[in-house]
Amino acid sequence: MSILRKLGATTTAVAMLGVGLLTATTAQAAAPAGKTVAAPKVAPKTVVASQAVAKKKAKKKTVLVPGRRHIAKQCMTGRYLCINKKTRKVMFIVNGRLVAEGDARFGGKRTPSREGTFKVYRKSKNHRSSIYKTPMPYAMFYSGGQAVHYSPDFRARGYNGASHGCTNMRDKKKVAWIFAHVKIGDKVLVYNA
């Protein structure tokens, strides 16, 4: 700073500290002759972690209950639609007891099914997609437009097709039974383990 003081003009010193930026300003021109004005102390800006690192930290590993069904431990308390993308199953579990289970298929590469913990916020028995103009009977919505519902296409083509992000069920009787027993506010866990 002594070189800058000798210049006798308003000076800004900028120092790069990692990704953050520290700026200090001195107002030598405004100070009376012979007196020096100390530069204000400015804290460096916080370095923001990249979104990829933040998502990696936020994603929790799913802990499974021992057994062949690969049920997430989280689903064992309360009322859950436990949806496992790896085993391709929808399981309705109430207080640790499996009460219904059915085959499921999910979204394709361009329209993947979201993973995470959600709540059933809407039910519609004879729903029709406003975007894709396809039937979605027994729809239980849990994330935006994504829902668990019966799919006649899944019944006809099996795993050869894909949804637009929804969880499709093949068996109409099973999804109808689950629809009748699931309540608004029941939790939904979509995972891949």
N, C-alpha and C positions, 0 to 999 in steps of 0.2 A: 504494500500500500504506500510506502514512502515515495516511490517513483510517481504514483498517481497523485499524491499530495503536491508534489513539485509542479505538476501540470497546471494546477490552479483552476480547474474547470470541473463541472459536474461530471462525474465518472461512474460508470457502472461496471462492476466486476462480476463476471459470471464464471462459475466453476461447475463442471459436470461431476456429479457424485453418483456413480453407477447409472441408474436410469433416471433418478431424480434430478432436479435442477435447483441450484442454490443461487439466489441473486442478492447482491448487496449494493446499496447506492450510497454515495457520499456527495454532499452538497458543498463542495469547497468554495464555489463561486458566491454562495449566499453568506458564507461565514466572514466575519470581520477579519481584516489583515492581521496576521500573527496568531490567530486562534484556529484550532482545528476542531472539526465536528466529527464525532465518532459515527461510523456506519451503523445503521440499525441492525440488530441481530435478527436474522431470518432463519427459521428452521428449515431443513431440507424437506422436500415433498416426499410423502410416503411412496415407496415403490409398490406398484400394484401387481399382484401375481397374475399370470396369464389365465385365461378362462379354462384352458385345458387342465392346468394344475388344480384349479379350484374345483372343477367337475370331478377330477380323479379323487380328490380328498373327500368330496361330498358323497361319492358313491360308496355305500356300505356293502360289505360282503354279506350275502344271505346265509344265515346259519340254518342248517337243515335238521329236522328231527330224524333220528336213525330209522331207516326202513326203505322199502322199495319205491314209495310214492314221491319221495323228495319234497316233502311238505316243509315249508319255511317255519321255523320256530315261532316267528312273529304271529303266525296265523292261529296259534294254539290258545289264545286268550281273546274272548269276545266273539263277535260275528264277522266272518271274513269270507269273501270270494277270493280264494287263493288260486292264482293263475300262473302255472309254470310253463314257460315257453319251451324249455328243454324236453320235458316229458309230454308236452302238448295236452295238458289236462286243465280243466276248470274244476276246482273242488270247493264245495260250500261247507265250511267248517263252523260249528257253533260250540263255543267253550271247549275246544280241543277234540270235539267229536266230529268225524267226517259224516255228513248227512246226505250228500249227493256228489256225484262225480261224473264228468263227461269229457269226450274228446273235443279238442279245440284246434283251430288254426288261426294264424295271425296275419298281420300286414306284410306286404312285400318289401323289397329293398327301397322303393321310392316312397312308400307310405307305411313306415314301420309302426308297430304297436308300441306305445310308450311303456317304459318300465318305471316302477315306483309305487308309492302308497297313495291311494286315492279313497274317495267315498262315493257311494252310489248317491247321485243327486237328483236323478229323474228316472222314472219308469214309463214305458209306453208299450202297451200290449200289441198294437197293430201299427207300428211305426213304419214310415217310408222315408228313405234318405232324400233330403231336399237337394243335395249336391249330386248324388249318383243315380237318383230316381229308382233305387232298388228297395225291395221289401226288407225290413229289419224286425220281424216279429219277436215279441218278448224282449225288447231292448231295455237294458239296464245301463244307463249312461254313468260313466265314472271319470272321464277326462275329456273336456271339450266335446267333440262329436264322437269320441270313441266309446263303444258300448260292448257289453256281452250280449249276443243275440243269436237266434236260430238263423241258419243259412241253408236255404234249399240248394244253392250251388255247392256247398261243402258236402251235403248229403249225396249229391249226384256225382261230383268229380273227386271227392276226397281231398287229399293233400296236394293235388296237382294245381290247384288255384291258390289264391291269396285274397285277403280282405284289403280294404283301404285304410287299415289301422285298427279296425275293430277286432274283438275276440269272437270268432264264429264258433257256434256249436252245431254238431251234426245231428244229434238226437232231439227231435222236437218235444217229445214227452218229458225228457230230462230238463231241458231248458224251461219248459212251461212250469214244471214243478219248482225249479229254483226260483223262477220269476214270482211265483205265488208266495214263496216264503222269505225272499230277500226283502228287507225294509230300506226305505230311504235313510241314509246315514250309515248303513253297514259299510265296513271297510273293504277295500279291494287292494290286493297286493299282486302286482305283475312283476315277475322275476324270471331269471334264466339260470337255473342251477340244478 
